[in-house]
Amino acid sequence: MGYVMRVRLASFFAGAATASFAGLYILHKDYKVAHQSFSKQMNDLHNSLESRISALEKLKQTETSEQVEASE
């Protein structure tokens, strides 16, 4: 195998390795951004649900106390 062919193969594999590392880095970064976005959406949904549940519990507690006062 000639010297030039070995240099070309070495250059090709070095470029392929560099491109692979760059691609994996970009995919990892994209995954982190998507995960953070999804986590934020779930947090917002959870907080919204918590506030709605609290409002319903307060409403039920108010209705219960009104019924107790009416029966006395």
Backbone torsions as a table, in degrees:
resi	resn	phi	psi	omega
1	MET	NA	135.8	-176.3
2	GLY	-77.6	161.4	-179.9
3	TYR	-61.0	-43.4	-178.0
4	VAL	-62.9	-40.3	179.4
5	MET	-64.0	-41.5	178.0
6	ARG	-64.3	-39.4	178.4
7	VAL	-64.9	-41.9	179.8
8	ARG	-64.9	-43.9	178.4
9	LEU	-63.6	-42.8	178.4
10	ALA	-62.3	-41.8	178.7
11	SER	-65.1	-41.2	179.6
12	PHE	-61.7	-48.6	-178.1
13	PHE	-67.7	-34.4	176.0
14	ALA	-65.1	-42.0	177.5
15	GLY	-65.6	-41.4	179.3
16	ALA	-64.3	-40.9	178.9
17	ALA	-65.3	-42.5	178.8
18	THR	-62.6	-44.5	179.3
19	ALA	-64.2	-37.7	178.6
20	SER	-64.3	-45.5	179.0
21	PHE	-63.7	-40.9	178.7
22	ALA	-64.0	-43.5	179.0
23	GLY	-63.2	-42.8	178.1
24	LEU	-64.3	-38.2	178.0
25	TYR	-63.5	-44.0	-179.7
26	ILE	-65.5	-42.0	177.6
27	LEU	-62.9	-41.4	179.4
28	HIS	-63.5	-43.2	179.6
29	LYS	-64.2	-42.4	178.2
30	ASP	-63.1	-40.4	178.1
31	TYR	-62.3	-43.5	-179.7
32	LYS	-63.2	-42.1	179.8
33	VAL	-64.0	-43.7	179.3
34	ALA	-64.2	-40.6	179.8
35	HIS	-64.5	-42.4	178.7
36	GLN	-64.2	-41.1	179.2
37	SER	-63.2	-45.5	179.2
38	PHE	-63.8	-40.9	178.9
39	SER	-63.3	-40.1	178.9
40	LYS	-65.1	-42.1	178.1
41	GLN	-62.2	-42.6	179.8
42	MET	-67.3	-38.5	176.7
43	ASN	-62.3	-45.3	179.0
44	ASP	-62.0	-41.8	178.6
45	LEU	-64.3	-42.7	179.9
46	HIS	-63.5	-44.3	179.2
47	ASN	-64.0	-40.3	178.1
48	SER	-62.7	-44.2	179.7
49	LEU	-64.4	-41.8	178.3
50	GLU	-59.4	-44.2	-179.1
51	SER	-67.0	-37.3	178.4
52	ARG	-67.2	-40.4	178.5
53	ILE	-64.9	-41.6	178.3
54	SER	-62.1	-41.9	179.5
55	ALA	-63.5	-41.9	178.5
56	LEU	-65.8	-38.6	178.1
57	GLU	-65.1	-40.4	178.1
58	LYS	-64.8	-40.8	179.2
59	LEU	-63.4	-43.5	179.7
60	LYS	-65.1	-40.6	179.3
61	GLN	-64.4	-39.7	179.1
62	THR	-65.4	-44.3	179.0
63	GLU	-63.3	-39.7	-180.0
64	THR	-65.2	-43.3	-179.6
65	SER	-67.9	-33.2	177.6
66	GLU	-68.1	-38.1	179.5
67	GLN	-67.9	-37.2	178.9
68	VAL	-65.6	-43.2	-179.8
69	GLU	-66.2	-37.2	-179.0
70	ALA	-69.4	-32.5	-178.5
71	SER	-80.4	-14.1	-178.9
72	GLU	-80.8	NA	NA
